[in-house]
Amino acid sequence: MAAWQDLVARLAQAESTDRVLKPGDILPGFMLPNAEGKLVSSEELLAQGPLVLTFYRGEWCPYCTLTLEALETALPEIEAAGGQLVALSPEIGGRALSVKQAYGLHYEVLSDVDSGVALACGVAFRMPEAYREGALRANIDLGRRYGNDGWFVPIPASFIVDPSGVVREVFADSDFTRRPEPAEIVAALKRL
């Protein structure tokens, strides 16, 4: 708990959300593997309409899995508002598929290999040593889960992006216990 409180305080002090893409910014292009191993590009996704792009830390994070489930429940409303939902995590090694199957998700789950998209969107941070030690004690080895020793983790963030690639709405918080409500995401889509 102390490591978590220290982490949230450091992120707030560093004004970590100041680096996050803002409304009016262009979403950086990407091509990432989905849960089924197919490469999916941002260009393909945007060609289908407005995009809800949400970053989660991984299946090891209970807040993340609750958010993914809540978004699944809201998926019919998201689609009715014209949006498509895509979740990104730096986890590799088939974890996207296991998350999709375990939680019955009917939207794209992509592996953000080496946190490239999270870094480009300004939502990645390097986990401090104290938190790393706590994670390892809890058998959460992010080096193994993420496939590198960088320990870069995304802050929870969701972007509403119009079909031209312009970010229209941003939900980002350095406190990973706070996430946007699905109703807020649906309302943002309806405003497009």
Backbone bond lengths (Angstrom), bond angles and torsions (degrees), N, CA, C in turn:
res aa  C-N    CA-C-N  psi(-1)  N-CA   C-N-CA  omega(-1)  CA-C   N-CA-C  phi
1 M - - - 1.454 - - 1.526 110.54 -
2 A 1.318 116.64 -41.13 1.465 120.28 179.15 1.527 110.65 -62.98
3 A 1.339 116.58 -41.00 1.466 120.27 178.97 1.523 110.38 -64.63
4 W 1.338 117.03 -39.94 1.463 120.87 178.46 1.523 110.64 -64.11
5 Q 1.343 117.06 -46.52 1.463 120.52 179.76 1.526 111.01 -61.91
6 D 1.334 116.15 -40.17 1.457 120.49 178.07 1.527 110.15 -64.04
7 L 1.325 116.98 -42.68 1.466 121.68 179.85 1.520 111.01 -61.03
8 V 1.325 117.54 -49.12 1.464 121.25 -179.31 1.529 110.02 -62.26
9 A 1.330 117.31 -40.97 1.465 120.82 178.67 1.525 111.16 -64.09
10 R 1.330 116.75 -42.12 1.473 119.93 178.88 1.525 111.55 -63.95
11 L 1.322 115.82 -42.83 1.464 119.19 179.69 1.526 111.09 -64.64
12 A 1.328 116.48 -40.93 1.468 119.78 178.42 1.531 109.83 -65.80
13 Q 1.328 116.88 -43.37 1.461 120.89 -179.81 1.534 110.91 -63.49
14 A 1.308 116.38 -38.38 1.461 120.73 179.38 1.526 111.67 -76.91
15 E 1.338 115.63 -2.08 1.463 121.20 -177.73 1.529 109.78 50.94
16 S 1.338 114.10 50.49 1.458 121.02 -174.02 1.521 113.53 -58.83
17 T 1.307 117.66 -27.92 1.465 118.21 -179.76 1.529 111.91 -78.46
18 D 1.332 118.18 -8.50 1.471 120.56 176.79 1.528 111.94 -66.49
19 R 1.328 117.26 -24.77 1.467 121.65 -178.57 1.523 112.66 -85.07
20 V 1.318 116.77 -11.50 1.461 122.39 -176.01 1.533 109.56 -68.88
21 L 1.336 115.90 142.65 1.468 120.01 174.56 1.524 109.69 -49.14
22 K 1.313 114.76 145.16 1.468 121.37 -179.18 1.524 109.77 -112.01
23 P 1.335 116.75 161.76 1.458 118.52 173.28 1.528 109.87 -55.16
24 G 1.315 115.57 134.67 1.452 121.67 -177.32 1.520 113.03 100.15
25 D 1.342 117.13 -20.33 1.465 120.93 176.42 1.527 109.78 -73.04
26 I 1.319 115.97 158.15 1.464 121.66 176.72 1.531 108.83 -93.28
27 L 1.319 116.53 132.07 1.457 121.28 176.13 1.524 109.02 -64.90
28 P 1.331 118.49 126.38 1.474 119.63 176.68 1.529 110.26 -62.17
29 G 1.318 116.49 139.64 1.458 120.34 178.30 1.508 111.45 -68.18
30 F 1.328 116.18 151.22 1.462 120.69 178.25 1.513 110.74 -152.75
31 M 1.319 114.86 162.50 1.457 123.60 171.20 1.527 105.64 -141.66
32 L 1.325 116.01 116.07 1.462 121.25 -174.36 1.525 110.67 -133.33
33 P 1.341 116.96 155.23 1.461 119.35 175.56 1.526 110.75 -75.82
34 N 1.338 114.81 138.97 1.460 118.79 174.95 1.532 109.62 -90.33
35 A 1.305 116.47 -177.03 1.465 121.90 -176.39 1.521 112.08 -59.98
36 E 1.326 116.26 -29.59 1.451 120.98 -178.73 1.532 112.98 -91.23
37 G 1.332 116.81 2.21 1.458 121.17 176.94 1.518 115.52 90.40
38 K 1.319 117.96 2.30 1.472 121.76 178.57 1.526 108.78 -86.08
39 L 1.329 117.04 139.90 1.462 120.49 175.38 1.525 109.81 -75.46
40 V 1.323 115.50 131.45 1.458 122.52 -179.17 1.519 107.56 -123.22
41 S 1.328 116.46 130.26 1.466 120.05 -179.68 1.525 110.92 -103.92
42 S 1.314 114.31 153.08 1.464 119.61 175.88 1.531 109.39 -61.93
43 E 1.318 117.08 -34.21 1.465 121.67 179.00 1.535 110.56 -60.37
44 E 1.345 116.25 -45.49 1.477 120.74 177.87 1.519 110.65 -61.05
45 L 1.314 115.98 -44.93 1.464 120.78 -177.23 1.520 110.96 -63.83
46 L 1.338 116.90 -46.46 1.457 120.64 -177.74 1.522 112.02 -67.65
47 A 1.330 117.27 -26.42 1.463 120.79 177.63 1.530 111.20 -65.55
48 Q 1.332 116.33 -19.42 1.469 121.23 -179.03 1.524 112.62 -90.47
49 G 1.335 118.05 -7.76 1.462 120.96 179.07 1.510 111.92 128.10
50 P 1.342 116.45 -170.04 1.461 121.06 -178.93 1.536 111.53 -56.07
51 L 1.317 114.33 146.05 1.455 121.16 -174.36 1.521 110.58 -119.09
52 V 1.321 116.08 133.90 1.460 122.36 168.86 1.517 104.97 -105.88
53 L 1.318 115.34 110.52 1.462 122.28 -177.48 1.521 107.49 -108.76
54 T 1.328 116.36 116.33 1.456 119.34 -177.71 1.521 110.23 -122.40
55 F 1.330 116.01 133.44 1.459 122.64 179.03 1.517 109.22 -98.29
56 Y 1.335 115.85 136.07 1.465 120.20 173.71 1.520 108.62 -133.77
57 R 1.329 115.45 155.25 1.462 121.50 -172.36 1.515 112.98 -75.91
58 G 1.307 117.72 -32.79 1.457 120.61 178.94 1.508 111.87 150.40
59 E 1.326 114.71 172.71 1.463 119.68 -177.64 1.516 112.02 -66.90
60 W 1.312 117.95 -16.27 1.457 123.19 179.27 1.530 112.07 -74.93
61 C 1.327 117.29 -13.78 1.471 122.53 -175.13 1.529 110.21 -97.37
62 P 1.338 118.19 112.13 1.466 119.33 -178.42 1.527 113.34 -63.85
63 Y 1.326 117.73 -31.78 1.465 120.04 177.27 1.528 110.19 -65.66
64 C 1.312 115.28 -37.44 1.473 120.13 -179.85 1.518 111.38 -66.70
65 T 1.326 116.46 -46.03 1.462 118.44 -177.72 1.527 110.95 -67.00
66 L 1.331 117.38 -35.17 1.469 119.47 175.29 1.523 110.51 -63.69
67 T 1.323 116.27 -39.97 1.461 120.52 178.12 1.524 110.77 -64.36
68 L 1.338 116.93 -44.71 1.463 120.15 179.01 1.529 110.88 -59.74
69 E 1.330 116.60 -40.82 1.471 120.18 178.13 1.525 111.16 -65.77
70 A 1.328 116.91 -41.78 1.468 120.24 179.53 1.527 110.38 -63.95
71 L 1.328 116.57 -38.68 1.455 119.87 177.91 1.529 111.18 -67.28
72 E 1.330 116.89 -36.49 1.469 120.00 175.83 1.526 110.18 -61.11
73 T 1.318 116.89 -42.56 1.462 121.10 178.55 1.524 110.75 -61.87
74 A 1.342 116.22 -36.61 1.468 120.88 -178.63 1.528 112.76 -86.51
75 L 1.330 117.87 -2.91 1.464 120.66 -175.47 1.534 113.27 -53.72
76 P 1.339 120.33 -43.67 1.472 118.42 178.38 1.533 112.77 -59.19
77 E 1.329 117.12 -37.62 1.471 120.24 178.53 1.529 111.21 -70.84
78 I 1.334 116.37 -38.40 1.464 120.89 178.12 1.522 109.33 -61.81
79 E 1.331 116.14 -45.74 1.463 120.37 -179.84 1.530 111.40 -68.53
80 A 1.330 117.24 -37.51 1.466 120.32 178.11 1.530 111.33 -64.31
81 A 1.332 116.57 -28.55 1.470 121.43 177.40 1.525 111.23 -83.70
82 G 1.343 116.85 3.99 1.459 121.53 176.36 1.510 115.05 93.74
83 G 1.321 117.72 1.37 1.459 120.77 -175.60 1.510 113.95 -94.49
84 Q 1.295 114.45 163.67 1.456 122.26 170.68 1.524 106.65 -126.81
85 L 1.307 115.31 144.33 1.457 122.01 -173.60 1.519 110.49 -107.88
86 V 1.335 115.70 134.28 1.458 122.45 177.29 1.522 107.67 -137.08
87 A 1.339 116.83 130.66 1.462 121.81 177.34 1.524 109.19 -111.33
88 L 1.334 116.34 138.97 1.465 122.65 -179.42 1.522 109.96 -123.08
89 S 1.323 114.91 137.28 1.462 122.00 174.92 1.523 107.98 -140.36
90 P 1.334 117.35 148.80 1.466 119.05 176.53 1.530 113.47 -75.11
91 E 1.319 117.86 -1.60 1.461 119.68 -178.77 1.527 110.70 -68.64
92 I 1.320 115.25 142.26 1.465 122.57 179.82 1.527 108.73 -123.36
93 G 1.317 116.32 -170.08 1.463 121.16 173.26 1.506 114.75 70.74
94 G 1.314 117.32 35.34 1.462 120.45 176.95 1.510 114.79 83.17
95 R 1.321 117.59 3.92 1.469 119.19 -178.04 1.527 112.37 -68.48
96 A 1.337 117.79 -30.44 1.469 119.68 177.17 1.528 110.32 -60.23
97 L 1.328 116.04 -42.46 1.464 119.80 178.90 1.525 110.97 -67.78
98 S 1.318 117.70 -41.92 1.470 119.23 -179.61 1.526 110.79 -64.54
99 V 1.340 117.89 -36.65 1.469 121.03 176.94 1.530 109.60 -66.48
100 K 1.311 115.35 -45.84 1.467 119.89 -178.44 1.531 110.89 -60.19
101 Q 1.326 116.38 -43.08 1.465 120.57 -179.90 1.529 111.74 -72.83
102 A 1.323 117.16 -44.54 1.472 120.60 -176.36 1.519 112.25 -62.60
103 Y 1.333 116.74 -33.67 1.463 119.91 -175.76 1.522 112.80 -108.88
104 G 1.333 117.45 8.56 1.460 121.74 176.05 1.517 112.73 58.88
105 L 1.325 116.82 43.91 1.459 120.69 -176.88 1.533 110.76 -82.19
106 H 1.310 115.94 137.58 1.459 122.71 -179.37 1.525 111.62 -114.25
107 Y 1.302 116.27 28.24 1.463 121.59 175.89 1.514 108.53 -131.49
108 E 1.332 115.86 167.47 1.459 121.00 -177.76 1.529 110.80 -66.31
109 V 1.322 114.99 135.32 1.460 122.64 171.85 1.522 105.40 -122.87
110 L 1.331 115.81 118.26 1.458 121.81 -174.85 1.522 111.11 -111.49
111 S 1.325 115.86 148.62 1.465 122.09 174.57 1.519 108.25 -93.72
112 D 1.324 115.39 112.59 1.466 121.67 178.60 1.523 108.09 -83.74
113 V 1.319 115.24 77.49 1.460 123.31 -174.29 1.530 110.10 -54.57
114 D 1.328 115.47 127.32 1.472 123.43 -179.32 1.529 112.96 58.51
115 S 1.321 117.36 20.61 1.479 122.71 176.85 1.518 112.99 57.36
116 G 1.325 117.00 27.44 1.457 120.81 -177.43 1.514 114.07 -59.65
117 V 1.329 117.03 -44.34 1.459 120.32 -178.93 1.527 109.72 -72.60
118 A 1.327 116.98 -40.15 1.472 120.22 177.87 1.526 110.52 -60.02
119 L 1.324 116.77 -42.41 1.466 120.17 178.02 1.526 110.40 -64.26
120 A 1.332 117.42 -44.33 1.462 121.37 -179.14 1.525 111.93 -64.93
121 C 1.318 116.45 -30.41 1.468 120.96 179.33 1.528 112.46 -88.68
122 G 1.321 116.69 -4.50 1.460 120.57 177.23 1.509 115.25 79.49
123 V 1.336 117.37 20.47 1.466 119.06 -177.03 1.529 113.58 -108.64
124 A 1.339 118.07 1.83 1.470 120.35 -178.75 1.524 110.47 -95.06
125 F 1.311 115.22 143.14 1.458 121.41 173.35 1.517 108.24 -139.27
126 R 1.315 116.09 158.28 1.463 120.58 178.58 1.516 108.24 -91.17
127 M 1.316 115.25 124.43 1.450 120.98 -177.20 1.532 110.25 -65.74
128 P 1.343 118.17 129.63 1.465 121.09 179.30 1.526 112.22 -64.79
129 E 1.302 115.23 157.83 1.462 122.96 -175.88 1.530 112.73 -54.86
130 A 1.328 118.10 -46.11 1.470 120.48 -177.58 1.522 111.10 -60.14
131 Y 1.315 116.74 -40.57 1.464 120.15 179.82 1.521 110.38 -71.29
132 R 1.342 116.61 -36.97 1.468 120.09 176.25 1.516 110.95 -59.28
133 E 1.332 115.49 -45.38 1.470 119.92 -179.76 1.524 110.67 -61.30
134 G 1.335 116.59 -41.95 1.465 120.27 177.98 1.518 111.78 -64.22
135 A 1.315 116.04 -40.77 1.469 120.13 178.52 1.523 110.29 -62.90
136 L 1.314 116.40 -44.15 1.472 119.98 179.90 1.524 111.21 -64.11
137 R 1.330 116.93 -38.48 1.476 120.07 177.23 1.523 110.55 -62.61
138 A 1.332 116.73 -29.91 1.467 121.71 178.79 1.527 111.55 -90.07
139 N 1.343 116.61 14.43 1.466 122.79 -179.12 1.522 113.80 61.70
140 I 1.334 116.16 32.49 1.457 121.72 175.08 1.524 106.41 -109.61
141 D 1.326 115.26 94.37 1.455 121.43 -178.88 1.525 108.02 -97.68
142 L 1.325 115.69 95.61 1.455 119.33 -176.89 1.520 112.29 -68.55
143 G 1.319 118.04 -25.42 1.454 120.09 174.53 1.518 110.52 -59.57
144 R 1.315 116.08 -43.44 1.468 121.45 178.79 1.527 110.81 -73.44
145 R 1.317 117.32 -44.07 1.465 121.61 -178.05 1.524 112.44 -66.11
146 Y 1.350 115.86 -37.29 1.457 120.80 -176.11 1.529 112.52 -95.99
147 G 1.323 117.61 -10.38 1.458 120.99 176.80 1.513 114.91 77.93
148 N 1.320 117.01 19.68 1.467 120.84 176.93 1.520 109.00 -159.66
149 D 1.312 115.97 169.75 1.468 120.48 -178.75 1.523 113.06 -99.94
150 G 1.332 117.53 15.22 1.456 120.96 -177.58 1.520 114.52 -72.81
151 W 1.334 117.13 -28.00 1.456 122.89 -176.68 1.527 111.19 53.58
152 F 1.340 116.00 39.64 1.457 120.39 172.93 1.519 107.97 -86.21
153 V 1.314 115.66 130.62 1.461 122.73 -175.88 1.529 107.45 -127.46
154 P 1.336 117.60 138.26 1.469 117.65 177.12 1.531 110.98 -80.85
155 I 1.333 115.51 141.49 1.460 117.12 167.06 1.523 105.47 -73.69
156 P 1.317 117.32 149.71 1.459 118.50 177.91 1.525 109.44 -60.95
157 A 1.296 115.89 124.54 1.463 120.66 -179.29 1.517 109.59 -150.38
158 S 1.311 114.95 146.21 1.460 121.53 174.14 1.515 108.12 -132.62
159 F 1.324 115.26 137.84 1.459 122.33 179.14 1.512 108.72 -121.19
160 I 1.322 116.01 137.09 1.456 121.74 170.94 1.528 104.73 -103.48
161 V 1.333 115.89 119.82 1.461 121.42 -173.19 1.527 108.64 -122.08
162 D 1.336 115.83 130.29 1.467 118.39 179.35 1.533 109.61 -77.94
163 P 1.328 118.20 166.65 1.469 121.02 -175.21 1.534 114.97 -59.70
164 S 1.325 117.76 -19.67 1.468 119.73 177.50 1.525 112.05 -84.42
165 G 1.343 117.11 -1.52 1.461 121.34 177.78 1.511 114.63 93.36
166 V 1.323 117.32 6.20 1.462 121.12 179.67 1.525 109.55 -86.51
167 V 1.325 115.62 129.09 1.467 121.55 176.56 1.525 107.24 -71.50
168 R 1.323 116.41 125.29 1.464 121.27 -178.42 1.527 112.92 -105.56
169 E 1.311 116.87 -34.25 1.475 121.04 179.66 1.519 107.92 -140.06
170 V 1.334 115.60 147.47 1.463 121.68 179.85 1.525 108.72 -134.84
171 F 1.316 115.07 132.69 1.457 122.37 172.24 1.524 106.16 -123.06
172 A 1.325 117.90 110.58 1.465 121.17 -179.34 1.528 108.62 -146.55
173 D 1.315 115.32 138.64 1.461 120.47 -179.63 1.519 108.41 -146.74
174 S 1.313 117.11 132.60 1.460 120.34 179.46 1.528 112.16 -69.94
175 D 1.332 117.55 -17.55 1.468 121.61 175.36 1.531 107.44 -88.70
176 F 1.336 115.84 107.06 1.465 119.48 -173.35 1.524 113.80 -69.25
177 T 1.335 118.29 -2.33 1.466 119.91 175.48 1.530 111.35 -86.01
178 R 1.329 116.65 -10.21 1.471 120.77 -179.53 1.524 109.30 -107.61
179 R 1.319 115.77 123.88 1.468 122.97 -178.38 1.522 108.64 -132.25
180 P 1.341 116.98 156.93 1.461 118.01 176.24 1.528 110.12 -69.88
181 E 1.301 114.97 145.51 1.453 120.07 173.89 1.523 108.40 -72.80
182 P 1.323 118.57 142.94 1.470 119.44 176.69 1.531 113.10 -53.48
183 A 1.326 117.29 -34.32 1.467 120.47 179.17 1.534 111.13 -62.58
184 E 1.336 117.58 -33.66 1.467 121.02 176.93 1.526 110.64 -66.40
185 I 1.317 116.12 -38.32 1.465 120.89 179.00 1.526 110.00 -67.09
186 V 1.312 116.92 -44.30 1.468 121.00 178.51 1.530 110.06 -62.19
187 A 1.320 117.21 -43.43 1.467 120.59 178.99 1.532 110.91 -61.68
188 A 1.348 116.77 -39.67 1.467 120.31 178.76 1.522 111.03 -63.97
189 L 1.333 116.42 -40.20 1.470 119.76 177.11 1.517 111.16 -62.85
190 K 1.299 116.84 -40.78 1.466 120.79 -178.93 1.517 111.66 -66.19
191 R 1.332 116.93 -25.82 1.477 119.86 178.98 1.532 112.65 -76.40
192 L 1.343 117.56 -14.76 1.464 119.28 -178.79 1.527 111.62 -64.73
